[in-house]
């Protein structure tokens, strides 16, 4: 099990599937949310009020659920694995009200086939380290037009993974934690 580390549900336990996932550690989640909140503070943006998060390759849902605990209005979760989705659903029901989340049991690169109701503030992309779906996702973000001027994309990947950043995005922060790199992007 892992814990929610901030907000109204701080300390709440989340189930983690035994197979198929590599949950983001509490230390990395705290770093991610600290960087996000610091960036938003410097730019006079409330990172949570009336905001929607997307958790791609969601696994246990720890990122989107952390956002809900900290005050986000809504989180979309994308997870393709049936067994993992069952645990994700239990975690969402433990942390969220029914109108605060939606789980899509679909490939995370199928955003272009989904009707998203809420404008997106933050997209968290944490694929299995063997995958490199970033170019496909960047294209979908542009084609679907789901990002606004203040939207932030957060990528968690193996530090050895080569990620070609699309010309329509700029890196606003990048950190390395052990074998992991975390990149924060904003649309130009």
KASUL-V988959 format. One record per residue. PHI is phi in degrees with one decimal (NA if undefined). OMEGA is omega in radians with two decimals (none if undefined). D_CENTER is the distance of its C-alpha to the mean C-alpha in whole Angstrom. Layout:
# KASUL-V988959
PHI_OMEGA_D_CENTER, PHI_OMEGA_D_CENTER
This chain:
# KASUL-V988959
NA_3.02_19, -125.3_-3.08_16, -110.8_2.87_16, -70.1_-3.01_14, -107.4_-3.14_15, -153.7_3.05_16, 84.2_-3.02_17, -66.1_3.14_19, -105.0_-3.12_18, -52.0_3.14_18, 92.2_3.12_20, -62.6_-3.09_19, -91.7_3.06_18, -112.1_3.04_16, -73.8_3.12_17, -125.6_3.09_16, -58.4_-3.12_18, -70.8_-3.12_20, -125.6_2.96_20, 77.6_-3.08_17, -129.7_3.05_14, -132.0_-3.03_14, -64.5_3.07_12, -67.0_-3.09_10, -65.1_3.12_14, -59.5_-3.13_14, -63.4_3.13_16, -68.8_3.11_13, -61.4_3.11_10, -61.5_3.11_13, -62.4_-3.14_14, -59.9_-3.10_10, -70.1_3.07_11, -66.4_3.11_14, -64.3_3.12_14, -59.7_-3.12_12, -64.9_3.11_14, -64.2_3.10_17, -59.2_-3.12_16, -64.8_3.12_16, -60.9_3.14_19, -64.2_-3.08_21, -108.8_3.10_20, 53.8_3.12_21, -118.8_3.00_18, -84.0_-3.05_17, -73.2_-3.02_13, -123.7_-3.03_13, -60.6_-3.14_17, 57.0_-3.09_16, -111.9_-3.13_13, -123.0_3.13_10, -113.4_2.98_7, -118.2_3.09_5, -113.1_-3.14_3, -88.0_-3.04_6, 55.4_-2.85_8, -64.5_-3.09_7, 57.9_-3.14_11, -71.9_-3.14_11, 85.0_-3.00_8, -58.3_-3.12_9, -70.0_-3.13_5, -63.6_3.13_6, -72.7_3.04_9, -61.4_3.12_10, -62.7_3.10_9, -61.3_3.14_11, -60.3_-3.11_14, -86.6_3.03_14, 121.2_3.08_15, -62.8_-3.10_12, -79.2_-2.99_14, -156.8_3.01_12, -135.8_2.94_9, -96.9_3.11_9, -124.0_3.07_8, -117.0_3.12_10, -151.2_-3.04_12, -90.4_-3.03_15, -75.6_-3.08_17, -60.7_-3.13_19, -63.6_3.13_20, -65.9_3.12_16, -60.6_3.11_16, -62.2_3.13_18, -70.0_3.08_17, -57.0_3.13_14, -61.5_3.09_16, -60.1_3.14_18, -64.5_3.13_15, -63.2_-3.14_14, -66.4_3.11_18, -74.4_-3.01_18, -100.8_-2.97_16, -106.5_2.85_16, -78.4_-3.08_19, -58.9_-3.10_19, -93.1_-3.11_18, -110.8_-3.11_15, -152.9_2.99_13, -145.4_3.11_13, -104.8_3.01_13, -106.3_3.07_14, -86.3_-3.08_15, -144.7_3.02_15, -59.4_-3.11_15, -64.5_3.10_11, -91.3_3.13_14, -104.4_3.13_15, -56.0_-3.10_14, -68.8_3.14_17, -104.2_-3.04_19, -114.0_3.04_17, -93.3_3.12_18, -90.1_-3.06_15, -79.9_-3.04_17, -100.0_3.03_15, -66.1_-3.01_14, -95.2_3.10_11, -97.6_-3.10_10, -138.4_3.03_7, -118.2_3.11_5, -107.2_-3.11_2, -117.2_-3.12_5, -136.6_-3.10_7, -75.3_2.95_10, -52.9_-3.04_14, -57.6_-3.13_15, -78.4_3.14_18, -96.3_3.06_16, -138.6_-3.04_16, -89.6_-2.88_14, -66.2_-3.14_14, -62.8_3.11_17, -60.6_-3.12_17, -67.1_3.11_13, -57.7_3.13_15, -61.7_3.14_18, -66.5_3.11_16, -59.0_3.14_14, -72.3_-3.10_18, -68.0_-3.10_20, -78.2_-3.14_18, 56.5_-3.11_18, -95.1_-3.12_14, -97.5_3.03_14, -110.1_-3.08_16, -62.1_-3.08_18, -106.7_-3.13_15, -64.7_3.13_12, -125.0_3.06_10, -109.1_3.11_8, -118.2_-3.14_7, -112.5_2.96_8, -114.4_-3.09_9, -149.7_3.03_12, -62.2_-3.07_16, -63.7_3.12_18, -86.7_-3.12_21, -69.9_3.08_18, -86.0_-3.14_20, -117.6_3.09_17, -84.3_-3.13_19, -77.7_3.13_18, -57.6_-3.10_19, -61.8_-3.12_21, -88.0_-3.10_20, -128.1_3.11_17, -128.9_3.08_18, -77.9_3.10_17, -104.7_3.07_16, -167.2_3.09_16, -150.4_-3.12_16, -135.0_3.04_16, -120.3_3.09_17, -126.7_-3.12_17, 61.3_-3.13_20, -87.5_-3.00_19, -112.6_2.95_15, -115.1_3.12_15, -125.2_-3.08_12, -119.1_3.08_12, -109.8_-3.10_11, -122.7_3.05_13, -136.2_3.09_14, -73.3_3.10_16, -72.6_none_20
